[in-house]
């Protein structure tokens, strides 16, 4: 289990902030007709992998309840399920679904970027 105030989690939270800023800047730009490589790929894959990893990592990160540190996996999972899990899962599912639909409708343009 990760300590919510530990070094690894602190570094991860800095990365979360960076990815949130990226999403806040880039997502509105997707309304415009930008080149595919700029609008969706390959950074889209990096962002989706990061958020998917964050989803999993949250199950292994303790939390504080009334000033007490909770590090039991079952309680951590239950707490996440009752708070942000549905929201996080929905956003991740939407992101991956959009990319899969893009790949299916536009052929193999994603693989051409690499």
Rosetta constraint file for C-alpha pairs under 8 A:
AtomPair CA 1 CA 60 HARMONIC 4.94 0.50
AtomPair CA 1 CA 61 HARMONIC 5.67 0.50
AtomPair CA 1 CA 62 HARMONIC 6.62 0.50
AtomPair CA 1 CA 71 HARMONIC 6.48 0.50
AtomPair CA 1 CA 72 HARMONIC 7.99 0.50
AtomPair CA 1 CA 73 HARMONIC 7.50 0.50
AtomPair CA 2 CA 6 HARMONIC 7.10 0.50
AtomPair CA 2 CA 8 HARMONIC 7.85 0.50
AtomPair CA 2 CA 9 HARMONIC 7.09 0.50
AtomPair CA 2 CA 60 HARMONIC 5.89 0.50
AtomPair CA 2 CA 61 HARMONIC 4.53 0.50
AtomPair CA 2 CA 62 HARMONIC 6.07 0.50
AtomPair CA 2 CA 71 HARMONIC 7.95 0.50
AtomPair CA 3 CA 9 HARMONIC 7.12 0.50
AtomPair CA 3 CA 61 HARMONIC 6.04 0.50
AtomPair CA 3 CA 62 HARMONIC 5.58 0.50
AtomPair CA 3 CA 63 HARMONIC 7.74 0.50
AtomPair CA 3 CA 71 HARMONIC 7.66 0.50
AtomPair CA 4 CA 9 HARMONIC 6.04 0.50
AtomPair CA 4 CA 10 HARMONIC 7.83 0.50
AtomPair CA 4 CA 61 HARMONIC 5.84 0.50
AtomPair CA 4 CA 62 HARMONIC 5.46 0.50
AtomPair CA 4 CA 63 HARMONIC 5.93 0.50
AtomPair CA 5 CA 9 HARMONIC 6.45 0.50
AtomPair CA 5 CA 10 HARMONIC 6.47 0.50
AtomPair CA 6 CA 10 HARMONIC 6.11 0.50
AtomPair CA 7 CA 11 HARMONIC 6.19 0.50
AtomPair CA 8 CA 12 HARMONIC 6.11 0.50
AtomPair CA 9 CA 13 HARMONIC 5.97 0.50
AtomPair CA 10 CA 14 HARMONIC 6.38 0.50
AtomPair CA 11 CA 15 HARMONIC 6.47 0.50
AtomPair CA 12 CA 16 HARMONIC 6.20 0.50
AtomPair CA 13 CA 17 HARMONIC 6.24 0.50
AtomPair CA 14 CA 18 HARMONIC 6.38 0.50
AtomPair CA 15 CA 19 HARMONIC 6.18 0.50
AtomPair CA 16 CA 20 HARMONIC 6.05 0.50
AtomPair CA 17 CA 21 HARMONIC 6.21 0.50
AtomPair CA 18 CA 22 HARMONIC 6.22 0.50
AtomPair CA 19 CA 23 HARMONIC 6.09 0.50
AtomPair CA 19 CA 47 HARMONIC 6.98 0.50
AtomPair CA 20 CA 24 HARMONIC 6.08 0.50
AtomPair CA 21 CA 25 HARMONIC 6.16 0.50
AtomPair CA 22 CA 26 HARMONIC 5.91 0.50
AtomPair CA 23 CA 27 HARMONIC 5.44 0.50
AtomPair CA 24 CA 28 HARMONIC 7.17 0.50
AtomPair CA 25 CA 29 HARMONIC 7.22 0.50
AtomPair CA 26 CA 30 HARMONIC 6.68 0.50
AtomPair CA 26 CA 39 HARMONIC 7.60 0.50
AtomPair CA 27 CA 31 HARMONIC 7.83 0.50
AtomPair CA 29 CA 34 HARMONIC 7.77 0.50
AtomPair CA 29 CA 39 HARMONIC 7.51 0.50
AtomPair CA 30 CA 34 HARMONIC 7.09 0.50
AtomPair CA 30 CA 39 HARMONIC 5.99 0.50
AtomPair CA 34 CA 38 HARMONIC 6.50 0.50
AtomPair CA 34 CA 39 HARMONIC 5.61 0.50
AtomPair CA 35 CA 39 HARMONIC 6.01 0.50
AtomPair CA 36 CA 40 HARMONIC 5.74 0.50
AtomPair CA 36 CA 41 HARMONIC 6.41 0.50
AtomPair CA 37 CA 41 HARMONIC 4.76 0.50
AtomPair CA 37 CA 42 HARMONIC 6.58 0.50
AtomPair CA 37 CA 113 HARMONIC 6.74 0.50
AtomPair CA 40 CA 44 HARMONIC 5.14 0.50
AtomPair CA 41 CA 45 HARMONIC 6.70 0.50
AtomPair CA 41 CA 110 HARMONIC 6.61 0.50
AtomPair CA 41 CA 113 HARMONIC 7.23 0.50
AtomPair CA 42 CA 46 HARMONIC 6.86 0.50
AtomPair CA 42 CA 110 HARMONIC 7.62 0.50
AtomPair CA 42 CA 113 HARMONIC 7.19 0.50
AtomPair CA 42 CA 114 HARMONIC 7.96 0.50
AtomPair CA 43 CA 47 HARMONIC 6.12 0.50
AtomPair CA 44 CA 48 HARMONIC 6.10 0.50
AtomPair CA 45 CA 49 HARMONIC 6.05 0.50
AtomPair CA 46 CA 50 HARMONIC 6.12 0.50
AtomPair CA 47 CA 51 HARMONIC 6.24 0.50
AtomPair CA 48 CA 52 HARMONIC 6.02 0.50
AtomPair CA 48 CA 92 HARMONIC 6.93 0.50
AtomPair CA 48 CA 95 HARMONIC 6.78 0.50
AtomPair CA 48 CA 96 HARMONIC 7.01 0.50
AtomPair CA 49 CA 53 HARMONIC 6.05 0.50
AtomPair CA 50 CA 54 HARMONIC 6.12 0.50
AtomPair CA 51 CA 55 HARMONIC 6.17 0.50
AtomPair CA 51 CA 92 HARMONIC 6.83 0.50
AtomPair CA 52 CA 56 HARMONIC 6.61 0.50
AtomPair CA 52 CA 92 HARMONIC 6.62 0.50
AtomPair CA 53 CA 57 HARMONIC 6.01 0.50
AtomPair CA 54 CA 58 HARMONIC 6.01 0.50
AtomPair CA 55 CA 59 HARMONIC 7.21 0.50
AtomPair CA 55 CA 85 HARMONIC 7.65 0.50
AtomPair CA 55 CA 88 HARMONIC 6.92 0.50
AtomPair CA 55 CA 89 HARMONIC 7.46 0.50
AtomPair CA 56 CA 60 HARMONIC 7.29 0.50
AtomPair CA 57 CA 61 HARMONIC 6.50 0.50
AtomPair CA 58 CA 80 HARMONIC 7.45 0.50
AtomPair CA 59 CA 73 HARMONIC 7.23 0.50
AtomPair CA 59 CA 76 HARMONIC 6.31 0.50
AtomPair CA 59 CA 77 HARMONIC 5.43 0.50
AtomPair CA 59 CA 80 HARMONIC 7.07 0.50
AtomPair CA 60 CA 73 HARMONIC 6.79 0.50
AtomPair CA 60 CA 76 HARMONIC 7.35 0.50
AtomPair CA 61 CA 71 HARMONIC 7.34 0.50
AtomPair CA 61 CA 76 HARMONIC 7.18 0.50
AtomPair CA 62 CA 69 HARMONIC 6.90 0.50
AtomPair CA 62 CA 70 HARMONIC 5.45 0.50
AtomPair CA 62 CA 71 HARMONIC 4.56 0.50
AtomPair CA 62 CA 72 HARMONIC 7.40 0.50
AtomPair CA 62 CA 73 HARMONIC 7.98 0.50
AtomPair CA 62 CA 76 HARMONIC 6.08 0.50
AtomPair CA 63 CA 69 HARMONIC 5.83 0.50
AtomPair CA 63 CA 70 HARMONIC 5.35 0.50
AtomPair CA 63 CA 71 HARMONIC 6.91 0.50
AtomPair CA 63 CA 76 HARMONIC 7.08 0.50
AtomPair CA 64 CA 68 HARMONIC 5.27 0.50
AtomPair CA 64 CA 69 HARMONIC 4.51 0.50
AtomPair CA 64 CA 70 HARMONIC 5.82 0.50
AtomPair CA 65 CA 69 HARMONIC 6.42 0.50
AtomPair CA 65 CA 70 HARMONIC 6.83 0.50
AtomPair CA 70 CA 75 HARMONIC 7.34 0.50
AtomPair CA 70 CA 76 HARMONIC 7.07 0.50
AtomPair CA 71 CA 75 HARMONIC 7.57 0.50
AtomPair CA 71 CA 76 HARMONIC 6.68 0.50
AtomPair CA 72 CA 76 HARMONIC 6.04 0.50
AtomPair CA 73 CA 77 HARMONIC 5.98 0.50
AtomPair CA 74 CA 78 HARMONIC 6.12 0.50
AtomPair CA 75 CA 79 HARMONIC 5.99 0.50
AtomPair CA 76 CA 80 HARMONIC 6.17 0.50
AtomPair CA 77 CA 81 HARMONIC 6.04 0.50
AtomPair CA 78 CA 82 HARMONIC 6.20 0.50
AtomPair CA 79 CA 83 HARMONIC 6.24 0.50
AtomPair CA 80 CA 84 HARMONIC 5.79 0.50
AtomPair CA 80 CA 85 HARMONIC 5.48 0.50
AtomPair CA 81 CA 85 HARMONIC 4.98 0.50
AtomPair CA 81 CA 86 HARMONIC 6.93 0.50
AtomPair CA 84 CA 88 HARMONIC 6.02 0.50
AtomPair CA 85 CA 89 HARMONIC 5.89 0.50
AtomPair CA 86 CA 90 HARMONIC 5.99 0.50
AtomPair CA 87 CA 91 HARMONIC 6.36 0.50
AtomPair CA 88 CA 92 HARMONIC 6.19 0.50
AtomPair CA 89 CA 93 HARMONIC 5.96 0.50
AtomPair CA 90 CA 94 HARMONIC 6.14 0.50
AtomPair CA 91 CA 95 HARMONIC 6.19 0.50
AtomPair CA 92 CA 96 HARMONIC 6.22 0.50
AtomPair CA 93 CA 97 HARMONIC 5.91 0.50
AtomPair CA 94 CA 98 HARMONIC 6.07 0.50
AtomPair CA 95 CA 99 HARMONIC 6.47 0.50
AtomPair CA 96 CA 100 HARMONIC 6.16 0.50
AtomPair CA 97 CA 101 HARMONIC 6.04 0.50
AtomPair CA 98 CA 102 HARMONIC 6.06 0.50
AtomPair CA 99 CA 103 HARMONIC 6.17 0.50
AtomPair CA 100 CA 104 HARMONIC 6.19 0.50
AtomPair CA 101 CA 105 HARMONIC 6.04 0.50
AtomPair CA 102 CA 106 HARMONIC 5.75 0.50
AtomPair CA 102 CA 107 HARMONIC 7.94 0.50
AtomPair CA 103 CA 107 HARMONIC 5.52 0.50
AtomPair CA 103 CA 108 HARMONIC 6.10 0.50
AtomPair CA 103 CA 109 HARMONIC 7.02 0.50
AtomPair CA 103 CA 110 HARMONIC 6.67 0.50
AtomPair CA 104 CA 108 HARMONIC 7.88 0.50
AtomPair CA 108 CA 112 HARMONIC 6.55 0.50
AtomPair CA 109 CA 113 HARMONIC 6.73 0.50
AtomPair CA 110 CA 114 HARMONIC 7.54 0.50
